[in-house]
Structures are given as C-alpha cells and as structure tokens.
C-alpha cells in the first residue's frame, strides 16, 4: 500500500511541478535567474530606486518618464533654447550690419566709396 501511495505522489509531483507549460500565442518562454525582471513589450522596466512621474504628469504621450530621463531631456531643451537665442542674436547683428552697409552705399558719392562700405 505504501508503494502505491508513493507512486501516486511521485506521479502528481512530476506532472504538476515539472510538467509542460504553455505560453500565449506570439510569445516565447524564458529562463530567469534570481533578481531578473520580466517586463512586457508594452511596459517600461525601471530600477527600484528610480523616481518616476505619474503617467498623467505630461499631457503629450500618456506614458511615464523617469526623473533622470526627464533631467536629460530638460538639459537638452535648455541647450537648444540657448543655441536658438544665440542664432537670433547673430541674425539681428547681421541685419544691422547689412542695413548700415546699405545706407553707406546709398549715401556714397563715388563708386570707390561705395566699395569701401561693403569691405
């Protein structure tokens, strides 16, 4: 009788814990080590110590963003704004210089004087 119970228990254990498993269509099985994370393709994995904002923080995409990524984006934005402001300032200087040259040429009494205006 003990042999029968032992065989029955072994059959249950082997079919239950070591049995086949299946994955949903279009997915693959994976072997994981201790500490591994599983993140679906529709999600974003982050470290436990990351600071993340709620998905409704930014109205643009509806997804969340981590503080470090936000800081990088903000720094890049500030850099681009600074470049834009430098270009605007340079454009104003060039327009003023062009206007001065134009007025100089218009007021020049000789071709030689007009030529000096644009050099």
ZALO-515315 format. One record per atom (N, C-alpha, C, CB): x, z, y. Coordinates in steps of 0.2 Angstrom, whole numbers, plus 2048, in hexadecimal, padded with zeros to 3 digits. Atoms other than C-alpha are relative to their C-alpha. Glycine has a CB too. Layout:
! residues N
XZY
...
This chain:
! residues 119
8048007FA
800800800
804800806
7FB806800
7FC8007FA
80E80480C
8037F9801
8068057FF
7FD8067FF
8167F3809
7FB7FB803
8027FD7F9
8058047FD
8057EB80D
7FF801808
7FA8017FD
8017FE7F8
8047F481E
8067FE803
7FF808800
7FA8037FC
8167F0822
8007F9801
8068027FB
801807800
8137DE81E
7FB7FE806
7FE7FC7FA
8058017FB
8047DE829
802802807
7F98047FF
7FD7FE7FA
80D7E7837
8057FB803
803807800
7FA8057FF
81C7DB836
7FC7F9802
8047FF7FB
8038067FE
8107CC837
7FD801807
7FA7FF7FB
8037FF7FA
8077D3846
806800806
7FC806801
7FB7FF7FB
8177D784F
8047F9801
8068057FE
7FD807800
81F7C684B
7FC7FB803
8037FE7F9
8058057FD
8107BC850
7FF802807
7FA7FF7FC
8037FE7F9
80C7C6860
806800805
7FE807800
7FB7FF7FB
81D7CA869
8057FA7FF
8048067FF
7FC806801
8277BB862
7FD7FA7FF
8058027FA
803806802
81A7AF860
8017FA806
7F8801800
8008067FB
81779E86A
7FD802806
7FD7FA7FD
8047FF7F9
81279E87C
8007F9803
804805804
8018067FD
80C790886
801800808
7FA7FD7FE
8008007F9
80E78B898
7FB7FB803
8077FD803
8058057FE
8017828A3
8037F9801
7FE803807
7FE807800
80276F8A4
8047FF806
7FA7FC800
7FB8017FB
8107698AF
805805802
7FC7FE806
7FB7FA7FF
81A7798AE
8058007FA
7FD806801
7FB7FF805
82A77E8A4
8018077FF
8067FC802
7FF7F9802
82E78E89B
807801803
8008017F9
7FA7FE7FD
83D7988A2
8028067FD
800800808
7FD7F9803
8497A689B
802803806
8057FF7FB
7FE7FC7FA
84C7B38A8
8048067FE
7FA803804
7FC7FB801
8597C08AA
7FD806804
8077FF802
8037FA7FC
8567D28B1
8017FE807
8048067FE
7FF8017F9
8537D18C3
7FE7F9803
807801802
8028077FE
84E7BE8C3
7F9801803
8017FB7FA
8078017FD
83F7B98CE
7FD7FA7FE
801801808
804806801
8327AD8CA
7FC7FE806
7FC8007FA
8048027FA
82B7A48D9
7FD7F97FF
8057FF807
803806801
81F7968D8
8027FB805
7F8801800
7FE8067FC
8227858E0
7FC801807
7FF7FA7FE
8048007FA
8147898ED
802806804
7F98007FE
7FE7F97FD
81D79A8F2
807800803
7FF8067FC
7F98007FD
82D79F8FB
8028077FE
800800808
7FD7FA803
8387AC8F2
804803806
8047FF7FA
7FC7FC7FB
8407B98FE
8038067FC
7FC802806
7FD7FA802
84C7C78FB
7FC806802
807801803
8047FA7FF
8447D98FA
802803807
8028057FB
7FF7FD7FA
84D7DE90A
7FF7FB806
807802800
8018047FB
8487CF914
7FA802804
7FE7F97FE
8067FE7FC
83C7D2923
7FC7F9801
802803807
8048067FF
82E7C5923
7FA801804
7FE7FD7F9
8068007FC
8207C192F
7FA7FE7FC
8017FC806
806802803
80E7C092A
7FF7F8801
7FA803803
8008077FF
8097AE927
7FC7FD806
7FC7FD7F9
8048027FA
7FD7AE936
804801806
7FA804800
7FC7FE7FA
80C7B3942
8017F9804
8078027FE
7FF8077FD
80F7A0946
7FA7FC7FE
8077FD7FE
806804801
800795948
8027F97FD
7FC7FF806
7FF807802
809785943
7FF7FE7F9
8087FF802
800802807
80B784930
7FC8047FC
8077FF7FE
8047FC805
802793929
8048037FB
7FA7FC7FD
7FC7FC805
81179991F
804805803
8047FA7FC
7FC7FA7FD
81C7A8921
8077FE801
7FF8067FC
7F98017FE
82E7A8928
803807800
8007FC806
7FC7FA800
83B7B5925
804801807
8068007FB
7FD7FF7FA
8437BD934
8077FD801
801808801
7F98037FF
8557B6931
7FF7F9802
8048017FA
8028077FF
84D7A4930
7FD7FF807
7FC7FE7FB
8038007F9
8437A8940
806800805
7FB805801
7FA7FF7FB
8537AE949
8047F9801
8048057FE
7FC806800
85C79E944
7FC7FA804
8017FD7F9
8048057FD
84E79394A
800801807
7F98007FD
8007FE7F9
84D79D95A
8067FE804
7FE807801
7FA8017FD
85F79B95D
8017F9801
8068037FC
7FF8087FF
85F78895A
7FB7FE806
7FE7FD7F9
8048027FA
850787966
803801806
7F98037FF
7FD7FE7FA
859790973
8067FB802
803807800
7FB8047FF
868785971
7FE7F9802
8047FF7F9
8028067FE
85E775972
7FD800807
7FA7FE7FB
8037FF7F9
85577C982
806800805
7FC806801
7FA8007FB
86677F98A
8037F9801
8058057FD
7FD8077FF
86C76D986
7FB7FC804
8007FD7F9
8058047FC
85C76698D
800802807
7F88027FE
7FF7FE7F9
85E77099D
8077FD803
800808801
7FA8037FE
87076A99E
7FF7F9802
8068017FB
8028077FF
86A75899C
7FC7FF806
7FD7FD7FA
8048017FA
85D75A9AA
804801806
7FA806800
7FC7FE7FB
86A7629B5
8057FA802
8048067FF
7FC8067FF
8767539B2
7FC7FA802
8037FF7F9
8048057FD
8687479B5
7FF800807
7F97FF7FC
8017FF7F8
86474E9C6
8067FF804
7FE808801
7FA8017FC
87674E9CB
8027F8800
8068037FC
7FE807800
87873C9C5
7FB7FC805
7FF7FD7F9
8058037FB
8687379CF
802801807
7F98027FE
7FE7FF7F9
86E73F9DF
8067FC801
802808800
7FA8047FF
87F7379DD
7FE7F8801
8058007FA
802807800
8767269DA
7FD7FF807
7FB7FE7FB
8048007F9
86B7299EA
805800806
7FB806801
7FB8007FB
87A72D9F4
8047F9800
8058067FF
7FD807801
88371D9EE
7FC7FB803
8027FF7F9
8048057FD
8747139F2
7FF800807
7F98017FD
8017FF7F9
87271AA03
8077FD804
7FF807802
7F98027FE
885717A06
8007F8800
8058037FC
7FF807800
884705A01
7FB7FD805
7FE7FD7F9
8058027FB
874702A0B
803800807
7F98037FF
7FD7FF7F9
87D709A1B
8077FD801
800807801
7F98037FF
88E700A18
7FF7FA804
8037FF7F9
8008057FB
8926F4A25
8047FA7FD
803802807
7FC805803
89E6EAA1A
8008007F9
808800802
800800807
89F6E5A08
8068047FD
8027F97FD
7FA7FC802
8B06EEA07
7FD808800
806800804
8037FA7FF
8A76FEA0D
7FB8027FA
7FD802807
8057FF805
8996FCA01
8038017F9
7FB7F97FF
7FC7FF806
8A56FA9F3
8038077FF
8067FA7FF
7FD7F9800
8AD70A9F7
7FB8057FE
803802807
8067FB801
89C7139F6
7FF8017F8
7FA7FD803
8017FF807
89B7109E3
8068017FC
7FC7FA7FE
7FA7FF804
8AD7139DE
8018087FF
8067FD803
